[in-house]
């Protein structure tokens, strides 16, 4: 994936990405879920505007969302949020697909999913309930990194779930423990 490589390098290559966007827009219906997710991620990460491509990816993804696994779901949601590309039908389809699979997501995937939906203004109650339930054991096991804790806490606050979930309390405790580990004792 050419767009992915240039996005990972941090090299903008606007003419190249514009050409890739035109070609990928035409072929979006042929791409596999991971290819759709990676393509969306690449353009979002490169901060390259390609609204027609995102429309085509959204349409193709909604049609094949039942084939998406945790990584493809999280990448796609992140990309659309990062690119500020509104697609309510896509977010609804991703939420419906993700909710029964949340136990298969790792801590980063759960954090990215929560952040993505909150950033897109999609509070998806059942999804956030499921994320809270799936995140609890991972928090207890210490699987969350500081950025994932912050993203998850922000997402829950953004959708109006602050102070109402056991997850928010667990996030607070975990964040406090991480901070205590950084304090030097005299």
N, C-alpha and C positions, 0 to 999 in steps of 0.2 A: 504494500500500500504506500504509494508515493507520498500522499498527503500526510500519512501518519509519520513517515520518516522525517519529513521537513518540519512537522510540528514538534517532534521529539528533539530535533536539533535546535529548535528555537529560531529557525531561519524562515522569515516570512514568505518569500517567493510568491508575491501576489499574482504575477502573470501565470505561473505554473499552477497555483491553486485555483485560479479562475478557470483554466482549461480543464483541470481535473473535475471541478464542480460541474461543468457542462456535461462531460462524459459520464460522470457518476449519476447525474440527474436522469439521464436517458436510461441508465442501466439499473437504477435503484430497485426495480421490481425483480431483478434477477439475483440480487445480492442475498447472501445468507445472513442470519441474525448477527453473527459476530462481525461480518463485514459492514453491515449497516451501522452497528454501534461504533466500530472503529473509524469509519468514515465521518460520522457525526462528531466523534471525539476529536478527530484530527482538525476539522475546521473550527471547532469551538476553541481548542487549545491554541491554534494558530491565530485566533481572533480574526478570522477571515470571514466576512459576511457572504453568505450564500443562501439567501432565503428560498430560492426555488429548489435547491438541493435539500434543504431541511424539510420543505413541504413534501418532496418526493420520498425522503427517508421516512417521514412520519406516516405517510400513506402506506408504504410497503411494510413498515413495522407493525402497524395496526392489523394488517391482513395476516401477518405471520407471528403475532405476539406469542401464540401458544408454543412456538419453537424456541423462544428466548429463555436462556438460563440466567442465573443470578448476575454474572458478570456483564452480559449484554444488556440486561435491564438497567443495572446501575450506570453503566457507561452512557447508555442512550439518554437516560433521565438527566445525568450530569451535563451532557453535551447540550441538550436543548435548554436547560436552565442557564448554563454558562453563556450560551449564544443569545439568551433572551428571546428565544423563538417560541412564541405561544403556539401550543398545539394541545388543546384540552382533550381531544379524542385520544391522542397518543398517551397523555398522562393517565387518563382513565383506564386505558387498556394495560399500561404498564403496572398500575396499582393493582388491578384485578389479577394480573399474572403473578406479580411479586408476592402478594399477601400469602398464598399457600406455600410459597417457597422460602420464606424468610429464615427458617432454620438452616437453610443451605448457604446463606450469605455469611461472609466473614465480617469482622468488626468494621473494616474499612468499607465494605459494600453497604452495610447497614447505615453507617454514618453518611456516606455519599448519597444514598437513596433519600434519607431524611432531609439532608441539606438541599438536594435537588428539588424535591417536592415543595419544601418551604420557600425556597428562592423563586420558584415558579408560581407561588401563590395558590398551590393545590393542597389543601389540608388533609385530604383523603383519610377520614377518620379510621376506617378499618385498617388501612396500611399503617398508620401511626400507632394504633393499638398493637398491631402485630410486631412492629419494630420494637416497641417498648418490651413486649414479652420476650422476643428473641435476643434483645441486647442484654437483658438482666444477667443471664448465666455467663455471657462473655465478659461483662463488667466484673463479675465476681471472680472470674478466672484471670483477670488482669490483661485481657487481650486488646483493650483500647489504648491507642497512643494519645498523647495530649491533643493533637489536632483533631482526632476523631471524637474525643470527648467534647471539645469546644464546638465542633460542627453539629454534633447531635444535640447538645444543650441549646445552641442557637436555634436549630430547626424546631425543636419542641416549643421554645418560647415564641418563635415567629408564628406558629400556628395556634397559639393560645393555650398550650398545654403546660405552661410553667406552673410549678407548684402543685399540680394535680395528679401527677404520676409517681409511682414508686421509682420509675426510671430516673426522673429528674433528681430525686433524693440520692439515688445510687451514683449518678453522674457527679453530684456535688461531693460526695464522700471520696470517690475515686480521684477527682481533681485535687481535692485537699491533700490526699495521700501523696500524689505526685509532687505537689508543692512542698510538702514536708520533707520528702526525699532530697530536695534541692537546698534546704536550709542547713547551713553549717552550724554545728554546735560549738560554742566557745569553750 
